[in-house]
Amino acid sequence: MFLNNILTRILGLIIMAGLLAMPSWSQHVDRLERERAQVMLQDVASDIRRYYYDPKLRGVDWDTKVKNAKERIAKATTREELVLEIAAVLEALDDSHTSFVPPHDPIRQEYGWRFQMVGARCYVTHVRPKSDAEDKGLRPGDEVLTINGFTPTRESLSKMEYVFDVLLPQSGLRVDLRDQSGKIRRVNVMAKVRQPRTIMDFDEVTGRDAWRLRLEYEDQQRLAHPQYKELGKEMMVLKLPMFSLTDLDARRMIDKAREHGCLVVDLRGNPGGFGSTLRALLSSVFERDVKVVDRVTRESISPEMAEGNHHRAFTGRLIVLVDSQSASAAEVFARVIQIEKRGIVLGDRTSGSVMEAKYCPHSTGLKPVYSYGIFVAIADLVMSDGKSLEHTGVTPDETILPTAADLANDRDPVMARAAEMVGVKLSPEDAAKLFTYEWPMN
């Protein structure tokens, strides 16, 4: 979710003082780097004018924004400012699916811990074993008060993650934490840095090592793989890390669900994915056709429909679980279920990141080649009630928030509540064991 009203430029420019406190990030620019940044800015500006879903650019004086960014780049003194200024020009559009992807840094960082918003507070949710985060005493259930001096909120957290993970990966993060006893402490958590290998197989689109890209793709496939658990005839739980199922896989999962009285679709942490998977899953739980969204582009407004499966749809009870990291297609699925009164949604308010984007790749230079790109929102998605979920999200029918103690003791009260609603005995401790958290490869 992108900031509005408070920040006129990207959060990264405002927190730069904290980021650049580490000397390794303060590198001065030369003439070629400045010229390259100007080329990138013009490509970004051109893509927005060509593809952005709103031809009026939401009332933004785009030419002036680009002109001001060009002037700031001309005066920038560090490489980091160049990247941040290009990203900052997109801030005025204030949507979740438009962002700059800078040239790839071959040195990769893994921070070794995960955090997210739970209600209005930010908590540590997972700590990688044998990481510096574990050595420094970070524990699930610790409340995150500040990161590099700034307070994470629902409005700012995804922007902060964008800065730390995409724009300017850090060698470490300065974190203020409050544990369950109320004690506040400051910790400098160092990231694990993965040094690049010699590139033998160059990918011209991304400018990255094709061998490493294949490994990362395989790892993403592993992490995105759907799982299910059967709890007697009463209940089946389908865990979808993202919307990447084929139509055939979706039908197979629903065929299995038809053997049970209730299907729980767990979309917590699901960032979205393919529209085809969204439609296939909705078709599998409705016997009739339903409208998914109205797709609003710069050319037209067109309805997106999910055709009902009159013979093989799951017709039992349906419960959908969401949290603050449920985004995009996951939010649309949950909201369709609510609007059509097909089931009940439990958990936390969702991300509010619901648009459709395309990626526009670019490159500059010869040897080396600098590959970069931009995600551009090409469509707004409006629900059948006439409202967009962008910046709003889905409010659950029943809000259930894990406490700090739940996170610390590996308890899942949301799943336990879903089981209780259908008469299945499942403690919060056992609910948390249904699906264990999987870390990406190092």
C-alpha positions as CSV (number, residue, x, y, z in Angstrom):
1,M,0.0,0.0,0.0
2,F,1.4,3.4,-1.0
3,L,1.5,6.4,1.3
4,N,-0.5,9.5,0.5
5,N,-1.1,13.0,2.0
6,I,1.8,12.7,4.5
7,L,4.7,11.9,2.2
8,T,5.2,13.8,-1.1
9,R,8.0,11.5,-2.1
10,I,8.9,7.9,-1.6
11,L,9.5,6.9,2.0
12,G,13.0,5.8,1.1
13,L,14.1,9.4,0.5
14,I,12.9,10.4,4.0
15,I,14.6,7.4,5.7
16,M,17.7,7.8,3.7
17,A,19.5,9.3,6.6
18,G,19.1,6.1,8.5
19,L,20.0,3.9,5.5
20,L,23.1,5.9,4.5
21,A,24.4,5.9,8.1
22,M,26.2,2.8,7.0
23,P,29.3,4.0,5.0
24,S,29.1,1.2,2.5
25,W,25.9,2.8,1.0
26,S,27.3,6.3,0.5
27,Q,29.0,6.1,-2.9
28,H,29.5,9.2,-5.0
29,V,28.3,9.2,-8.6
30,D,30.2,10.0,-11.8
31,R,28.9,11.5,-15.0
32,L,28.1,8.2,-16.7
33,E,26.0,7.0,-13.7
34,R,24.1,10.3,-13.7
35,E,23.4,10.0,-17.4
36,R,22.3,6.4,-17.0
37,A,19.9,7.4,-14.3
38,Q,18.4,10.1,-16.6
39,V,17.8,7.4,-19.3
40,M,16.1,5.2,-16.7
41,L,13.9,8.1,-15.6
42,Q,12.8,8.8,-19.2
43,D,12.0,5.1,-19.7
44,V,9.9,5.0,-16.6
45,A,8.1,8.3,-17.6
46,S,7.4,6.9,-21.1
47,D,6.0,3.6,-19.8
48,I,3.6,5.5,-17.5
49,R,2.3,7.7,-20.3
50,R,1.9,4.7,-22.6
51,Y,0.4,2.0,-20.3
52,Y,-1.0,3.5,-17.1
53,Y,-4.6,2.5,-16.7
54,D,-5.8,6.1,-16.1
55,P,-5.0,8.3,-19.2
56,K,-5.4,11.3,-17.0
57,L,-2.8,9.9,-14.6
58,R,-5.1,10.5,-11.6
59,G,-4.8,14.2,-12.0
60,V,-1.1,14.3,-11.5
61,D,0.9,16.9,-13.4
62,W,3.2,14.2,-14.7
63,D,5.5,16.4,-16.8
64,T,6.3,18.6,-13.8
65,K,6.9,15.6,-11.6
66,V,9.4,14.1,-14.2
67,K,11.0,17.5,-14.7
68,N,11.6,17.9,-11.0
69,A,13.0,14.4,-10.7
70,K,15.4,15.1,-13.6
71,E,16.6,18.2,-11.8
72,R,17.1,16.4,-8.5
73,I,19.1,13.6,-10.3
74,A,21.3,16.3,-11.8
75,K,22.1,17.4,-8.2
76,A,22.3,14.0,-6.6
77,T,25.6,13.2,-4.8
78,T,25.2,9.4,-4.2
79,R,24.2,6.4,-6.2
80,E,21.4,5.7,-3.7
81,E,19.8,9.0,-4.4
82,L,19.7,8.3,-8.1
83,V,17.7,5.1,-7.5
84,L,15.4,6.7,-4.9
85,E,14.7,9.7,-7.1
86,I,13.5,7.5,-10.0
87,A,11.3,5.5,-7.6
88,A,10.0,8.6,-5.9
89,V,8.5,10.1,-9.1
90,L,6.0,7.2,-9.1
91,E,4.8,8.0,-5.6
92,A,2.4,10.7,-6.8
93,L,0.3,8.0,-8.6
94,D,-0.4,6.4,-5.2
95,D,-1.2,2.9,-6.2
96,S,0.1,-0.4,-5.0
97,H,1.1,-2.0,-8.4
98,T,3.3,0.7,-9.9
99,S,7.0,0.6,-8.9
100,F,10.5,0.9,-10.2
101,V,12.8,-2.1,-10.3
102,P,16.4,-0.9,-10.4
103,P,19.4,-2.7,-11.9
104,H,20.1,-6.0,-10.2
105,D,22.7,-6.1,-7.4
106,P,24.5,-9.4,-7.6
107,I,25.2,-9.3,-3.9
108,R,22.0,-10.5,-2.2
109,Q,20.9,-10.1,1.4
110,E,18.8,-12.3,3.6
111,Y,17.7,-10.6,6.8
112,G,16.9,-13.8,8.6
113,W,13.6,-12.7,10.1
114,R,10.1,-11.9,9.1
115,F,7.6,-9.3,10.4
116,Q,4.1,-8.2,9.6
117,M,1.2,-6.1,10.7
118,V,-1.3,-7.8,13.1
119,G,-4.1,-5.3,13.5
120,A,-2.4,-2.0,14.1
121,R,0.8,-3.4,15.5
122,C,3.9,-4.9,13.8
123,Y,5.3,-8.2,15.2
124,V,8.2,-10.5,14.5
125,T,6.6,-13.7,13.1
126,H,9.5,-15.9,12.1
127,V,13.2,-16.1,12.8
128,R,15.5,-18.2,10.7
129,P,17.6,-20.7,12.7
130,K,21.3,-20.0,12.9
131,S,20.8,-16.4,11.7
132,D,22.2,-13.2,13.2
133,A,18.6,-12.4,14.1
134,E,18.4,-15.5,16.3
135,D,21.8,-14.8,17.8
136,K,20.7,-11.3,18.7
137,G,17.7,-12.7,20.5
138,L,14.8,-11.8,18.1
139,R,11.8,-14.0,18.9
140,P,8.4,-14.4,17.3
141,G,6.0,-12.2,19.3
142,D,8.4,-9.4,19.8
143,E,6.7,-6.1,18.8
144,V,8.6,-4.1,16.2
145,L,8.5,-0.5,17.3
146,T,10.9,1.0,14.7
147,I,13.1,-0.1,11.8
148,N,16.0,2.2,11.0
149,G,14.3,4.8,13.2
150,F,10.8,4.7,11.6
151,T,7.6,3.2,12.9
152,P,6.0,0.5,10.7
153,T,2.3,1.1,10.1
154,R,-0.2,-0.4,7.7
155,E,0.4,2.6,5.5
156,S,4.2,2.4,5.5
157,L,5.3,-1.2,6.0
158,S,5.1,-2.4,2.5
159,K,6.9,0.8,1.3
160,M,9.7,0.1,3.9
161,E,10.0,-3.5,2.7
162,Y,10.2,-2.2,-0.9
163,V,13.1,0.0,0.1
164,F,14.9,-2.7,2.1
165,D,14.3,-5.6,-0.3
166,V,14.3,-4.0,-3.8
167,L,15.7,-0.5,-3.9
168,L,18.5,-0.5,-1.4
169,P,19.1,-3.9,0.2
170,Q,20.9,-3.3,3.5
171,S,23.8,-5.1,5.2
172,G,21.8,-4.8,8.4
173,L,18.7,-3.2,10.0
174,R,18.5,-1.2,13.3
175,V,15.4,-2.4,15.1
176,D,13.7,-1.3,18.3
177,L,11.8,-4.2,19.9
178,R,9.4,-4.7,22.8
179,D,9.2,-8.2,24.2
180,Q,6.3,-9.7,26.1
181,S,7.6,-8.5,29.4
182,G,7.4,-4.9,28.1
183,K,11.2,-4.5,27.9
184,I,12.4,-2.3,25.0
185,R,15.7,-2.9,23.4
186,R,17.6,-1.8,20.3
187,V,19.2,-4.5,18.1
188,N,21.4,-4.2,15.0
189,V,20.5,-7.2,13.0
190,M,23.0,-8.1,10.3
191,A,21.9,-9.7,7.1
192,K,23.5,-12.8,5.5
193,V,25.2,-11.6,2.4
194,R,25.4,-14.0,-0.5
195,Q,28.3,-13.3,-2.8
196,P,27.8,-13.7,-6.5
197,R,29.4,-16.5,-8.5
198,T,31.1,-15.9,-11.8
199,I,28.3,-15.5,-14.4
200,M,28.5,-18.2,-17.0
201,D,25.0,-18.0,-18.4
202,F,23.8,-14.4,-18.8
203,D,20.1,-13.6,-19.0
204,E,19.7,-10.6,-21.3
205,V,16.2,-9.6,-20.0
206,T,17.0,-9.4,-16.3
207,G,20.8,-8.9,-16.5
208,R,21.2,-11.7,-14.0
209,D,22.8,-15.1,-13.8
210,A,20.4,-17.4,-15.6
211,W,21.6,-20.4,-13.6
212,R,20.7,-18.5,-10.4
213,L,17.4,-17.5,-11.8
214,R,16.5,-21.1,-12.5
215,L,17.3,-22.1,-8.9
216,E,15.3,-19.2,-7.5
217,Y,12.4,-20.1,-9.8
218,E,12.4,-23.7,-8.6
219,D,12.5,-22.5,-5.0
220,Q,9.6,-20.1,-5.7
221,Q,7.7,-23.0,-7.1
222,R,8.4,-25.1,-4.0
223,L,7.2,-22.3,-1.7
224,A,4.1,-21.6,-3.8
225,H,3.0,-25.3,-3.9
226,P,-0.5,-25.7,-2.5
227,Q,-1.0,-28.1,0.4
228,Y,-4.1,-29.6,2.0
229,K,-5.0,-31.4,5.3
230,E,-8.1,-33.5,5.9
231,L,-9.6,-33.4,9.4
232,G,-12.1,-36.2,9.1
233,K,-15.1,-35.9,6.9
234,E,-16.1,-32.6,8.5
235,M,-13.3,-30.4,7.2
236,M,-10.5,-30.0,4.7
237,V,-8.0,-27.2,4.8
238,L,-6.5,-25.9,1.5
239,K,-3.4,-23.8,2.0
240,L,-2.6,-21.5,-1.0
241,P,0.7,-19.6,-0.7
242,M,-0.2,-17.8,-3.9
243,F,-2.6,-18.1,-6.9
244,S,-0.5,-20.3,-9.2
245,L,-2.7,-23.4,-9.6
246,T,-3.6,-24.6,-13.1
247,D,-7.2,-25.3,-13.9
248,L,-6.6,-29.0,-13.6
249,D,-4.9,-28.6,-10.2
250,A,-7.8,-26.5,-8.9
251,R,-10.3,-29.1,-10.0
252,R,-8.3,-31.8,-8.3
253,M,-8.2,-29.9,-5.1
254,I,-12.0,-29.2,-5.2
255,D,-12.7,-32.8,-6.1
256,K,-10.9,-33.8,-2.9
257,A,-12.8,-31.1,-0.9
258,R,-16.2,-32.4,-2.1
259,E,-15.6,-35.4,0.2
260,H,-15.8,-33.1,3.2
261,G,-18.5,-30.9,4.8
262,C,-16.4,-27.8,5.0
263,L,-13.6,-26.3,3.0
264,V,-11.3,-23.9,4.7
265,V,-9.2,-21.8,2.2
266,D,-6.2,-20.4,3.9
267,L,-5.0,-17.3,2.0
268,R,-2.9,-15.8,4.8
269,G,0.3,-14.5,3.4
270,N,-0.9,-15.0,-0.1
271,P,0.3,-12.0,-2.3
272,G,-2.0,-12.9,-5.2
273,G,-1.0,-14.3,-8.6
274,F,-2.7,-15.4,-11.8
275,G,-6.2,-14.2,-12.6
276,S,-6.8,-17.6,-14.3
277,T,-6.2,-19.3,-10.9
278,L,-8.6,-16.9,-9.2
279,R,-11.4,-17.6,-11.7
280,A,-10.8,-21.3,-11.7
281,L,-11.0,-21.4,-7.9
282,L,-14.2,-19.3,-7.8
283,S,-15.7,-21.5,-10.5
284,S,-15.1,-24.5,-8.3
285,V,-17.1,-23.2,-5.4
286,F,-20.1,-21.8,-7.3
287,E,-22.7,-23.7,-9.2
288,R,-23.7,-20.5,-11.0
289,D,-21.8,-17.8,-12.9
290,V,-20.5,-14.9,-10.7
291,K,-19.0,-11.6,-11.5
292,V,-15.4,-11.4,-10.2
293,V,-14.6,-7.7,-11.0
294,D,-15.0,-5.0,-13.5
295,R,-11.6,-4.4,-15.2
296,V,-11.1,-0.7,-15.7
297,T,-8.4,0.1,-18.3
298,R,-7.5,3.2,-20.2
299,E,-9.6,1.9,-23.1
300,S,-12.6,0.3,-21.6
301,I,-14.5,-1.2,-18.7
302,S,-15.0,-4.9,-19.0
303,P,-16.6,-7.5,-16.6
304,E,-14.5,-10.5,-15.5
305,M,-16.7,-13.6,-14.9
306,A,-16.2,-16.9,-13.3
307,E,-18.3,-19.6,-14.9
308,G,-20.1,-21.8,-12.3
309,N,-19.4,-25.5,-12.2
310,H,-22.9,-26.9,-12.3
311,H,-21.9,-30.5,-11.8
312,R,-18.7,-30.6,-9.8
313,A,-18.7,-27.5,-7.6
314,F,-18.0,-27.8,-3.9
315,T,-21.3,-26.9,-2.3
316,G,-20.4,-27.4,1.4
317,R,-19.6,-24.8,3.9
318,L,-16.8,-22.4,3.0
319,I,-14.5,-20.5,5.3
320,V,-11.7,-18.2,4.0
321,L,-8.8,-17.1,6.2
322,V,-6.9,-13.8,5.5
323,D,-4.4,-11.5,7.1
324,S,-2.6,-8.2,6.5
325,Q,-0.4,-9.9,3.9
326,S,-3.3,-11.3,1.8
327,A,-3.2,-9.2,-1.3
328,S,-4.4,-8.8,-4.9
329,A,-6.2,-11.9,-6.1
330,A,-6.4,-13.3,-2.5
331,E,-8.4,-10.2,-1.6
332,V,-10.7,-10.4,-4.6
333,F,-11.5,-14.1,-3.8
334,A,-12.3,-13.3,-0.2
335,R,-14.5,-10.3,-1.2
336,V,-16.4,-12.2,-3.8
337,I,-17.2,-14.9,-1.2
338,Q,-18.5,-12.1,1.0
339,I,-20.5,-10.3,-1.6
340,E,-22.2,-13.4,-2.9
341,K,-22.8,-14.6,0.7
342,R,-21.1,-17.9,-0.2
343,G,-19.1,-18.3,3.0
344,I,-17.4,-16.5,5.9
345,V,-14.1,-14.7,6.1
346,L,-12.0,-14.8,9.3
347,G,-8.8,-13.1,10.3
348,D,-7.3,-9.7,9.9
349,R,-8.0,-6.9,7.4
350,T,-6.2,-7.5,4.1
351,S,-3.5,-5.5,2.4
352,G,-5.6,-3.3,0.1
353,S,-3.3,-3.9,-2.9
354,V,-5.7,-4.7,-5.7
355,M,-4.9,-3.7,-9.2
356,E,-3.5,-5.4,-12.3
357,A,0.0,-4.7,-13.5
358,K,2.4,-5.5,-16.3
359,Y,6.2,-5.5,-16.2
360,C,8.1,-3.4,-18.7
361,P,11.8,-4.5,-19.0
362,H,14.6,-2.1,-20.1
363,S,18.3,-2.1,-20.3
364,T,21.1,0.4,-21.0
365,G,24.8,0.1,-21.7
366,L,26.8,-2.6,-23.5
367,K,29.4,-4.1,-21.2
368,P,28.2,-4.2,-18.6
369,V,24.5,-4.2,-19.4
370,Y,22.3,-2.6,-16.8
371,S,18.8,-4.2,-16.8
372,Y,15.9,-2.6,-15.0
373,G,12.2,-2.1,-15.4
374,I,8.9,-0.9,-14.1
375,F,5.7,-2.5,-12.9
376,V,2.8,-0.4,-14.3
377,A,-0.8,-0.6,-13.1
378,I,-2.7,-1.3,-16.4
379,A,-6.1,-1.9,-14.8
380,D,-8.1,-1.0,-11.7
381,L,-10.3,-3.8,-10.4
382,V,-13.8,-2.8,-9.1
383,M,-15.9,-5.3,-7.3
384,S,-19.5,-6.0,-8.2
385,D,-20.7,-3.7,-5.4
386,G,-19.1,-0.8,-7.3
387,K,-16.1,-0.4,-4.9
388,S,-12.4,-0.8,-5.3
389,L,-10.3,-2.7,-2.7
390,E,-7.3,-0.6,-3.4
391,H,-6.1,1.1,-0.1
392,T,-9.1,-0.4,1.6
393,G,-8.8,-4.2,1.7
394,V,-11.3,-6.7,2.9
395,T,-12.6,-6.5,6.4
396,P,-13.3,-10.0,7.8
397,D,-16.7,-11.1,8.9
398,E,-15.0,-12.0,12.2
399,T,-11.8,-10.3,13.1
400,I,-9.4,-12.7,14.9
401,L,-5.9,-11.4,15.7
402,P,-3.0,-13.6,17.0
403,T,-1.6,-12.1,20.2
404,A,2.1,-11.7,20.9
405,A,1.8,-14.8,23.1
406,D,0.2,-16.8,20.3
407,L,3.1,-15.9,18.0
408,A,5.7,-16.7,20.7
409,N,4.2,-20.0,21.5
410,D,3.4,-21.1,17.9
411,R,-0.4,-21.0,18.3
412,D,-2.9,-20.4,15.5
413,P,-6.2,-19.1,17.0
414,V,-7.6,-18.2,13.5
415,M,-7.5,-21.8,12.2
416,A,-8.7,-23.1,15.5
417,R,-11.7,-20.8,15.3
418,A,-12.5,-22.1,11.8
419,A,-12.4,-25.7,13.1
420,E,-14.6,-24.7,16.1
421,M,-17.2,-23.3,13.7
422,V,-17.7,-26.7,12.1
423,G,-17.5,-28.8,15.2
424,V,-13.9,-30.0,14.8
425,K,-11.7,-30.1,17.9
426,L,-8.5,-28.4,17.1
427,S,-6.4,-26.6,19.6
428,P,-4.5,-23.4,18.6
429,E,-1.2,-25.4,19.2
430,D,-2.3,-28.2,16.9
431,A,-3.7,-25.8,14.3
432,A,-0.3,-24.2,14.0
433,K,1.2,-27.6,13.2
434,L,-0.9,-28.2,10.1
435,F,1.4,-26.2,7.9
436,T,4.9,-25.3,8.9
437,Y,6.7,-22.1,7.7
438,E,9.2,-22.8,4.9
439,W,12.2,-20.5,4.4
440,P,13.5,-19.7,0.9
441,M,16.8,-21.0,0.0
442,N,19.9,-19.1,1.1
